[in-house]
Amino acid sequence: MPSEFKFYGKGIEELKDMGLNDFMKLIPARQRRSIKRGFTDDKKKFLEKLKKSSKPVKTHLRDMIIVPEMLGKRVLIHNGKIFVDVTINEEMLGRYLGEFVQTRNKVAHSAPGIGATKSSSAVSVR
């Protein structure tokens, strides 16, 4: 039987009932400082929209810190080209939204193209 998830000794229900100031004391210093300064207007609007909507919410806010009221919600996070669908779970608490969407893809080259020199065709592509 899997054990219940704990975030710094707190269960999920405790975290959801906890205020933002209490949650702030549990997370690392960089995130704590960001929350202490207060959310921007865009971040406040995003949280309100996320609370109201049952559909996934699109956002460009990659620097938004994941708080307990976001648990179980679906968010479409922009990676610079497209929106990537992410479901927020317990392990993501206290981290940034942008950490879960890659902005750069692995480059896979094929065979040498038209106009390539003879020597470049002899190089292994692997």
C-alpha atoms as one frame of an Amber mdcrd trajectory, in Angstrom:
protein
   0.000   0.000   0.000   1.547   3.356  -1.049   2.083   5.889   1.694   0.233
   9.195   1.797   2.033  12.137   0.175   3.599  14.582   2.631   5.018  18.015
   1.788   7.415  18.925   4.601   5.313  16.844   6.984   1.957  18.274   5.866
  -0.773  16.277   4.131  -2.679  17.448   1.053  -5.794  18.481   3.000  -3.677
  20.455   5.489  -1.954  22.259   2.615  -5.240  23.172   0.921  -6.643  24.586
   4.202  -3.420  26.478   4.920  -3.113  30.153   3.986  -0.530  31.456   1.543
   1.599  32.920   4.370   1.769  29.538   6.137   2.605  27.741   2.886   5.286
  30.328   2.207   7.184  29.186   5.323   7.517  25.654   3.909   9.056  26.451
   0.521  12.656  27.363  -0.416  13.983  30.925  -0.059  13.794  31.966  -3.729
  10.107  31.040  -3.994   9.364  32.441  -0.534  10.820  35.807  -1.530   8.780
  35.840  -4.720   5.525  35.191  -2.837   6.456  37.661  -0.087   6.781  40.429
  -2.681   3.241  39.640  -3.774   1.775  38.282  -6.973   1.535  40.552  -9.998
  -1.860  41.473 -11.430  -1.431  38.852 -14.166  -0.717  36.133 -11.609  -3.754
  37.142  -9.533  -5.974  37.016 -12.642  -4.538  33.608 -13.544  -5.311  32.194
 -10.079  -8.885  33.544 -10.208  -9.431  32.103 -13.678  -7.983  28.758 -12.556
 -10.336  28.611  -9.533 -13.445  29.323 -11.645 -12.708  27.223 -14.724 -13.088
  23.476 -15.062 -11.313  23.561 -18.442  -7.532  23.910 -18.838  -6.339  27.522
 -18.568  -3.774  28.915 -21.020  -0.875  30.915 -19.609   2.469  32.461 -20.476
   3.350  32.817 -16.770   6.260  30.374 -16.596   7.501  32.074 -13.400   4.293
  31.357 -11.464   4.926  29.339  -8.290   2.665  26.308  -7.844   0.534  26.768
  -4.718  -1.838  24.226  -3.072  -5.018  25.746  -4.560  -3.726  24.771  -8.020
  -3.561  21.028  -7.228  -5.454  18.760  -9.605  -5.993  21.530 -12.186  -4.930
  21.391 -15.825  -2.849  24.253 -17.215  -1.701  24.935 -20.768   1.798  26.439
 -20.410   3.443  28.213 -23.340   6.898  26.925 -24.273   7.669  29.670 -26.783
   5.963  27.953 -29.698   2.921  26.008 -28.501   0.890  25.493 -25.341   1.742
  22.240 -23.512  -0.905  20.563 -21.343   0.238  19.939 -17.739  -1.791  18.472
 -14.870  -0.593  19.832 -11.534   0.073  17.198  -8.857   1.512  17.138  -5.337
   5.171  16.731  -6.317   5.060  20.059  -8.190   4.269  22.199  -5.118   6.646
  25.117  -4.539   8.182  24.857  -8.024   7.731  27.071 -11.086   5.312  26.250
 -13.925   8.104  26.694 -16.477  10.109  23.822 -14.977   7.631  21.302 -16.377
   7.663  22.438 -20.016  10.806  22.188 -22.116  11.604  25.226 -24.282  14.298
  23.527 -26.350  14.040  20.286 -28.263  16.745  17.777 -29.082  18.155  18.303
 -32.571  18.305  15.155 -34.685  20.183  15.641 -37.940  19.749  13.404 -40.951
  22.086  12.720 -43.876  24.106  15.555 -45.471  21.989  17.830 -47.643  22.204
  18.999 -51.234  25.373  20.928 -51.914  27.352  19.270 -49.148  30.983  18.480
 -49.872  32.228  14.943 -50.483  34.018  14.894 -47.133  30.847  15.617 -45.162
  29.141  12.560 -46.671  31.905  10.371 -45.228  31.210  11.552 -41.672  29.037
   9.239 -39.604  25.619  10.739 -38.842  25.127   8.728 -35.670
